[in-house]
Amino acid sequence: ETLAVLLDLARQGHDMSTSALRCLQVDASLETEETTTTKTTQPIRRVWDEWSEVTVDAQSSHIMLSIPSDATPSFSVPGGVTYRWLIRFAFRAQPWNNRAGAIESVHWELPIVLAV
């Protein structure tokens, strides 16, 4: 199976030249995270697929991430274990009006539900 995501990198309804930031690069990874109710246990994370693209001045892009054919679906047991899928994004951006300016990084998680 393949997970496809369309990214709109332009601010809707605005001229790109007046946007505050321009997106330089996007990184994404398809991951699972297993957590338990035990406070001392760190979540167990696994990366299944990764994608990266330089997007300088692009208005849109797309991601194609592969889901393993034997993937465990998302689930949660009350008072027990939670197994979730997510896409982690890292966006690198720079001010439009200062192309020599500092590059900012923004990180974002998009939880997804994988069902069988």
RONU-745555 format. One record per atom (N, C-alpha, C): x, y, z; residue in one letter; atom name; residue number from 0. Coordinates in steps of 0.1 Angstrom, whole numbers, plus 5000, padded with zeros to 4 digits. Last residue first. Layout:
% residues N
{{X,Y,Z},'A','CA',NUM}
...
This chain:
% residues 116
{{4926,4977,5091},'V','N',115}
{{4928,4966,5082},'V','CA',115}
{{4915,4964,5074},'V','C',115}
{{4938,5011,5094},'A','N',114}
{{4928,5000,5097},'A','CA',114}
{{4930,4989,5087},'A','C',114}
{{4955,5036,5108},'L','N',113}
{{4956,5026,5098},'L','CA',113}
{{4947,5014,5102},'L','C',113}
{{4952,5070,5111},'V','N',112}
{{4946,5057,5116},'V','CA',112}
{{4947,5047,5105},'V','C',112}
{{4977,5093,5119},'I','N',111}
{{4968,5087,5110},'I','CA',111}
{{4963,5074,5116},'I','C',111}
{{4989,5125,5130},'P','N',110}
{{4985,5111,5134},'P','CA',110}
{{4976,5106,5123},'P','C',110}
{{5015,5144,5121},'L','N',109}
{{5001,5141,5117},'L','CA',109}
{{4997,5127,5120},'L','C',109}
{{5036,5168,5136},'E','N',108}
{{5032,5153,5136},'E','CA',108}
{{5017,5153,5131},'E','C',108}
{{5062,5190,5127},'W','N',107}
{{5048,5187,5129},'W','CA',107}
{{5045,5173,5128},'W','C',107}
{{5085,5216,5130},'H','N',106}
{{5082,5202,5131},'H','CA',106}
{{5068,5200,5134},'H','C',106}
{{5104,5240,5113},'V','N',105}
{{5091,5238,5120},'V','CA',105}
{{5088,5223,5119},'V','C',105}
{{5132,5261,5113},'S','N',104}
{{5127,5247,5111},'S','CA',104}
{{5114,5246,5119},'S','C',104}
{{5145,5288,5094},'E','N',103}
{{5137,5283,5105},'E','CA',103}
{{5133,5269,5102},'E','C',103}
{{5174,5305,5085},'I','N',102}
{{5165,5294,5081},'I','CA',102}
{{5158,5289,5094},'I','C',102}
{{5180,5340,5084},'A','N',101}
{{5181,5327,5091},'A','CA',101}
{{5171,5317,5086},'A','C',101}
{{5185,5356,5052},'G','N',100}
{{5181,5355,5066},'G','CA',100}
{{5182,5341,5071},'G','C',100}
{{5189,5360,5026},'A','N',99}
{{5201,5357,5033},'A','CA',99}
{{5198,5355,5048},'A','C',99}
{{5164,5368,5018},'R','N',98}
{{5169,5355,5014},'R','CA',98}
{{5182,5351,5020},'R','C',98}
{{5141,5384,5030},'N','N',97}
{{5155,5384,5034},'N','CA',97}
{{5160,5370,5031},'N','C',97}
{{5114,5382,5022},'N','N',96}
{{5120,5395,5021},'N','CA',96}
{{5135,5396,5025},'N','C',96}
{{5107,5356,5029},'W','N',95}
{{5108,5360,5015},'W','CA',95}
{{5116,5373,5013},'W','C',95}
{{5125,5338,5054},'P','N',94}
{{5117,5349,5051},'P','CA',94}
{{5118,5353,5036},'P','C',94}
{{5124,5302,5051},'Q','N',93}
{{5132,5314,5052},'Q','CA',93}
{{5123,5326,5048},'Q','C',93}
{{5122,5268,5063},'A','N',92}
{{5117,5280,5057},'A','CA',92}
{{5126,5292,5060},'A','C',92}
{{5117,5234,5064},'R','N',91}
{{5127,5244,5066},'R','CA',91}
{{5123,5256,5057},'R','C',91}
{{5097,5211,5082},'F','N',90}
{{5097,5221,5071},'F','CA',90}
{{5109,5231,5074},'F','C',90}
{{5092,5179,5088},'A','N',89}
{{5101,5189,5091},'A','CA',89}
{{5101,5199,5079},'A','C',89}
{{5067,5156,5100},'F','N',88}
{{5072,5165,5090},'F','CA',88}
{{5082,5175,5096},'F','C',88}
{{5057,5123,5104},'R','N',87}
{{5064,5134,5110},'R','CA',87}
{{5070,5143,5099},'R','C',87}
{{5028,5106,5106},'I','N',86}
{{5037,5112,5096},'I','CA',86}
{{5044,5123,5104},'I','C',86}
{{5019,5077,5124},'L','N',85}
{{5020,5091,5122},'L','CA',85}
{{5030,5094,5111},'L','C',85}
{{5001,5052,5142},'W','N',84}
{{5009,5056,5130},'W','CA',84}
{{5008,5071,5129},'W','C',84}
{{5002,5036,5174},'R','N',83}
{{4997,5046,5165},'R','CA',83}
{{5007,5048,5154},'R','C',83}
{{4991,5018,5201},'Y','N',82}
{{5000,5016,5189},'Y','CA',82}
{{4994,5026,5178},'Y','C',82}
{{4991,5016,5235},'T','N',81}
{{4986,5023,5224},'T','CA',81}
{{4996,5021,5212},'T','C',81}
{{4982,4995,5263},'V','N',80}
{{4991,4998,5252},'V','CA',80}
{{4984,5006,5241},'V','C',80}
{{4963,5004,5290},'G','N',79}
{{4973,4995,5285},'G','CA',79}
{{4982,5001,5274},'G','C',79}
{{4939,5017,5295},'G','N',78}
{{4948,5014,5306},'G','CA',78}
{{4960,5005,5302},'G','C',78}
{{4924,5004,5266},'P','N',77}
{{4922,5013,5278},'P','CA',77}
{{4931,5008,5290},'P','C',77}
{{4944,5001,5239},'V','N',76}
{{4937,4993,5249},'V','CA',76}
{{4936,5001,5262},'V','C',76}
{{4943,5009,5205},'S','N',75}
{{4945,5014,5219},'S','CA',75}
{{4937,5005,5228},'S','C',75}
{{4958,5008,5172},'F','N',74}
{{4949,5003,5183},'F','CA',74}
{{4953,5010,5196},'F','C',74}
{{4964,5005,5137},'S','N',73}
{{4964,5013,5149},'S','CA',73}
{{4954,5007,5159},'S','C',73}
{{4976,4973,5124},'P','N',72}
{{4967,4985,5124},'P','CA',72}
{{4969,4993,5137},'P','C',72}
{{5008,4964,5112},'T','N',71}
{{4998,4962,5123},'T','CA',71}
{{4989,4975,5124},'T','C',71}
{{5015,4954,5079},'A','N',70}
{{5015,4964,5089},'A','CA',70}
{{5004,4961,5100},'A','C',70}
{{5023,4939,5058},'D','N',69}
{{5020,4932,5070},'D','CA',69}
{{5019,4942,5082},'D','C',69}
{{5030,4957,5038},'S','N',68}
{{5018,4948,5036},'S','CA',68}
{{5014,4941,5048},'S','C',68}
{{5040,4990,5049},'P','N',67}
{{5043,4975,5047},'P','CA',67}
{{5030,4967,5046},'P','C',67}
{{5035,5018,5029},'I','N',66}
{{5030,5011,5041},'I','CA',66}
{{5033,4996,5039},'I','C',66}
{{5055,5043,5016},'S','N',65}
{{5050,5030,5015},'S','CA',65}
{{5047,5024,5029},'S','C',65}
{{5046,5076,5005},'L','N',64}
{{5052,5067,5016},'L','CA',64}
{{5046,5053,5015},'L','C',64}
{{5049,5103,4987},'M','N',63}
{{5045,5090,4986},'M','CA',63}
{{5053,5081,4996},'M','C',63}
{{5039,5137,4985},'I','N',62}
{{5047,5127,4993},'I','CA',62}
{{5041,5113,4989},'I','C',62}
{{5043,5167,4966},'H','N',61}
{{5036,5155,4971},'H','CA',61}
{{5045,5145,4977},'H','C',61}
{{5038,5203,4964},'S','N',60}
{{5046,5191,4963},'S','CA',60}
{{5037,5179,4967},'S','C',60}
{{5036,5237,4954},'S','N',59}
{{5030,5225,4959},'S','CA',59}
{{5040,5214,4957},'S','C',59}
{{5052,5259,4948},'Q','N',58}
{{5039,5262,4953},'Q','CA',58}
{{5032,5249,4959},'Q','C',58}
{{5087,5264,4953},'A','N',57}
{{5076,5256,4948},'A','CA',57}
{{5063,5260,4955},'A','C',57}
{{5109,5278,4964},'D','N',56}
{{5099,5285,4955},'D','CA',56}
{{5088,5276,4949},'D','C',56}
{{5124,5248,4971},'V','N',55}
{{5126,5262,4970},'V','CA',55}
{{5117,5268,4959},'V','C',55}
{{5123,5222,4981},'T','N',54}
{{5111,5228,4975},'T','CA',54}
{{5112,5243,4973},'T','C',54}
{{5137,5191,4982},'V','N',53}
{{5140,5205,4982},'V','CA',53}
{{5129,5212,4974},'V','C',53}
{{5125,5164,5000},'E','N',52}
{{5125,5171,4988},'E','CA',52}
{{5129,5186,4990},'E','C',52}
{{5122,5131,5013},'S','N',51}
{{5128,5144,5014},'S','CA',51}
{{5128,5151,5000},'S','C',51}
{{5110,5104,5032},'W','N',50}
{{5109,5112,5020},'W','CA',50}
{{5115,5125,5023},'W','C',50}
{{5108,5070,5045},'E','N',49}
{{5112,5084,5046},'E','CA',49}
{{5112,5091,5032},'E','C',49}
{{5093,5045,5065},'D','N',48}
{{5096,5050,5052},'D','CA',48}
{{5100,5065,5054},'D','C',48}
{{5093,5036,5092},'W','N',47}
{{5090,5027,5081},'W','CA',47}
{{5094,5032,5067},'W','C',47}
{{5107,5038,5123},'V','N',46}
{{5106,5045,5110},'V','CA',46}
{{5104,5035,5099},'V','C',46}
{{5094,5035,5155},'R','N',45}
{{5100,5028,5144},'R','CA',45}
{{5097,5036,5131},'R','C',45}
{{5096,5038,5190},'R','N',44}
{{5093,5044,5177},'R','CA',44}
{{5101,5036,5167},'R','C',44}
{{5082,5034,5221},'I','N',43}
{{5090,5027,5211},'I','CA',43}
{{5086,5032,5198},'I','C',43}
{{5084,5058,5248},'P','N',42}
{{5077,5053,5236},'P','CA',42}
{{5087,5045,5227},'P','C',42}
{{5098,5048,5279},'Q','N',41}
{{5098,5057,5267},'Q','CA',41}
{{5090,5050,5256},'Q','C',41}
{{5085,5042,5310},'T','N',40}
{{5088,5036,5298},'T','CA',40}
{{5087,5046,5287},'T','C',40}
{{5075,5053,5333},'T','N',39}
{{5090,5052,5332},'T','CA',39}
{{5094,5047,5318},'T','C',39}
{{5048,5052,5333},'K','N',38}
{{5054,5065,5331},'K','CA',38}
{{5069,5064,5329},'K','C',38}
{{5028,5029,5316},'T','N',37}
{{5039,5030,5326},'T','CA',37}
{{5047,5043,5323},'T','C',37}
{{5011,5026,5296},'T','N',36}
{{5007,5035,5307},'T','CA',36}
{{5018,5037,5317},'T','C',36}
{{5030,5027,5265},'T','N',35}
{{5023,5020,5276},'T','CA',35}
{{5019,5030,5287},'T','C',35}
{{5032,5030,5230},'T','N',34}
{{5033,5036,5243},'T','CA',34}
{{5025,5027,5253},'T','C',34}
{{5047,5031,5199},'E','N',33}
{{5040,5022,5208},'E','CA',33}
{{5043,5028,5222},'E','C',33}
{{5045,5044,5168},'E','N',32}
{{5048,5047,5181},'E','CA',32}
{{5040,5039,5191},'E','C',32}
{{5057,5045,5134},'T','N',31}
{{5048,5040,5144},'T','CA',31}
{{5054,5043,5158},'T','C',31}
{{5060,5067,5106},'E','N',30}
{{5065,5061,5118},'E','CA',30}
{{5053,5054,5126},'E','C',30}
{{5072,5082,5078},'L','N',29}
{{5061,5074,5082},'L','CA',29}
{{5066,5065,5094},'L','C',29}
{{5085,5114,5074},'S','N',28}
{{5088,5100,5077},'S','CA',28}
{{5075,5094,5082},'S','C',28}
{{5098,5141,5055},'A','N',27}
{{5087,5134,5061},'A','CA',27}
{{5091,5120,5064},'A','C',27}
{{5109,5174,5048},'D','N',26}
{{5113,5160,5051},'D','CA',26}
{{5100,5154,5058},'D','C',26}
{{5113,5200,5026},'V','N',25}
{{5103,5193,5034},'V','CA',25}
{{5109,5179,5035},'V','C',25}
{{5127,5233,5021},'Q','N',24}
{{5128,5219,5021},'Q','CA',24}
{{5117,5212,5030},'Q','C',24}
{{5118,5260,5019},'L','N',23}
{{5130,5255,5012},'L','CA',23}
{{5131,5240,5011},'L','C',23}
{{5091,5281,5016},'C','N',22}
{{5095,5268,5021},'C','CA',22}
{{5107,5263,5012},'C','C',22}
{{5090,5314,5028},'R','N',21}
{{5091,5305,5016},'R','CA',21}
{{5096,5292,5021},'R','C',21}
{{5069,5335,5047},'L','N',20}
{{5080,5326,5046},'L','CA',20}
{{5079,5318,5033},'L','C',20}
{{5049,5354,5042},'A','N',19}
{{5059,5357,5052},'A','CA',19}
{{5071,5348,5050},'A','C',19}
{{5039,5364,5009},'S','N',18}
{{5039,5354,5020},'S','CA',18}
{{5051,5357,5029},'S','C',18}
{{5042,5379,4986},'T','N',17}
{{5038,5386,4999},'T','CA',17}
{{5037,5377,5011},'T','C',17}
{{5048,5361,4966},'S','N',16}
{{5058,5371,4969},'S','CA',16}
{{5054,5379,4982},'S','C',16}
{{5025,5346,4963},'M','N',15}
{{5037,5340,4969},'M','CA',15}
{{5047,5351,4974},'M','C',15}
{{4994,5361,4971},'D','N',14}
{{5005,5361,4961},'D','CA',14}
{{5018,5355,4969},'D','C',14}
{{4968,5341,4984},'H','N',13}
{{4978,5351,4985},'H','CA',13}
{{4989,5350,4974},'H','C',13}
{{4951,5319,4984},'G','N',12}
{{4945,5332,4982},'G','CA',12}
{{4955,5344,4983},'G','C',12}
{{4970,5300,5007},'Q','N',11}
{{4958,5301,4998},'Q','CA',11}
{{4954,5315,4997},'Q','C',11}
{{5005,5301,5005},'R','N',10}
{{4993,5305,5013},'R','CA',10}
{{4981,5307,5004},'R','C',10}
{{5020,5271,4992},'A','N',9}
{{5016,5285,4991},'A','CA',9}
{{5005,5289,5000},'A','C',9}
{{5022,5244,4995},'L','N',8}
{{5032,5252,5002},'L','CA',8}
{{5030,5267,5000},'L','C',8}
{{5003,5218,5000},'D','N',7}
{{5001,5231,4994},'D','CA',7}
{{5011,5240,5002},'D','C',7}
{{5009,5185,4993},'L','N',6}
{{5013,5196,5002},'L','CA',6}
{{5011,5209,4994},'L','C',6}
{{4993,5154,4995},'L','N',5}
{{4996,5166,4987},'L','CA',5}
{{4999,5177,4996},'L','C',5}
{{5002,5121,5000},'V','N',4}
{{4999,5133,5006},'V','CA',4}
{{5003,5145,4997},'V','C',4}
{{4996,5086,5000},'A','N',3}
{{4999,5098,4992},'A','CA',3}
{{4994,5111,4999},'A','C',3}
{{5008,5055,5008},'L','N',2}
{{5001,5067,5013},'L','CA',2}
{{5006,5079,5006},'L','C',2}
{{5003,5023,4994},'T','N',1}
{{5010,5036,4994},'T','CA',1}
{{5002,5047,5000},'T','C',1}
{{5008,4988,5000},'E','N',0}
{{5000,5000,5000},'E','CA',0}
{{5009,5012,5000},'E','C',0}
